[in-house]
Amino acid sequence: DESRFEAFLKSNDQKAVEAIRKAEQETKMKQDKVQEIKKLNAQIAAIKSEMAKYEESLDESRFEAFLKSNDQKAVEAIRKAEQETKMKQDKVQEIKKLNAQIAAIKSEMAKYEESLDE
C-alpha cells in the first residue's frame, strides 16, 4: 500500500509539475500575444496619425486614393488584432483550466495527507 501511495504521490507531483510548466508556457504565450496586440495597436495608431497628416496636406481626390491604398492595411491590422484577442481569450481559458486542475490535485494531495495523519 505504501509503495502504491508513493507512486501515486510521485505521479501527482509529476502531473503538478507538468501542469505548472504548461501554465507557465501558456502565460508566456499570452504575454507574447498581449505584446503583439499592443504592437498592432501602435501600428494602427501610427497609420491613423499618418492618415491625419496626409489628409491635411492632400487634396480630396488624392486623399481618397491614399485612403483606398491604406484601407486594406488597416482592415488587415484590425483583423489580426481581433484574431490575437481571440487567441488571448483562448489562452486565458486554458490557463484557468490548468489552474483548476492544479487546485484539484492539491486538494486530492491534502486529502491523502490527512488520511496519512490519521
N, C-alpha and C positions, 0 to 999 in steps of 0.2 A: 504493500500500500504506500509506504513512504517513497519508494522509488517511482511509483506512478505519479504520486503527488509532486515530487521533484521534477519529473518530466513535464508534468502539466505546468508547473511554475516556469520552467525553462521555456516551454512553448509560449506561454503568455508573455514572458519577458521579450522573447523574440518578436512576437506579434506587436507588442507595445513599441519596441524599438523601430520596427518596420513602419508602424502607423505614425510614429513621431517623425521618422525620416521622410515619409511621404507627405505628411503635413508641412514639414519644412520646405520640401520641394514645391508643394502647391503654393505656399506662402511666397516663396521666391518668384514663382511664375506669376503669381498675382501682382507682386510688386513690379515685375518687369512689364506686365500689361498696363498697370497704372501709369508707369513712366512712359510707355508708348502712347497711351491716351493723352497724357499731358503734352507730349511732343507733338502729337497730331493737332491738339487744340491750339498749341503755339503756332503751328504751321497755318492753321485756319485763320488765326488772328493776324498772322503776317500777311496772308493772302488778302484778307479783308482790308488791312491797312494799306497794302499796295493798291488794291482796287480803289480805295478812297482817294489816294494820292493821284492816281491816273484819272479818276473821274473829274477831279478839279482841273486837270491840265488838258484833257482831250475834248474835242467837240463831240456832240451827241452821237453821230454816226460812227466815229472811231471808237467811242466808248462802248457802243453796242457790240461792235466786233470784238473788242477786248473782253467784254463780259462773256460772250459766246465761247471764246477760246479758253477762258478760265473756269467757266461753269462746270465743265467735266471734271476738272481738278478738284473743285470744291465738293461736288457730288461724291466723287471717289473718296475724298478725305472724310466726309461725313459718314459714308457707308462703312469705311474701315473703322472709324471711331465707334460706330454702332456695333460692329462685329466684336471689337475689342471689349466693349462694355458687356456684351452678352457672354463672351468668354470669361470675363472677370466674374460675372454673376455665377456662372457655372463653377468656377474655381472656388468661390466663396461657399457655394452649396457643398462641394466636395470636402472642403476643409471642415465645415460644420458636421458632415457625416463622420469624418475621421475623428474629430474631437469627441463625438458621441460614442464612437467605438472605443476610444481610449478611456473615456469615463466608464463605460460598461466593463471593460477589462479591469480597471482599477477597483470597481465595485465588487466584481467577482473575486479578485485577489483579496480584498478586505474580508469578504465572507469566509474565504478559506483560512485566512489568518485568524479570524475569530474562532473558527471551528478547531483550529490547532491549539489555541489558547485554552480551550475548554477541555 
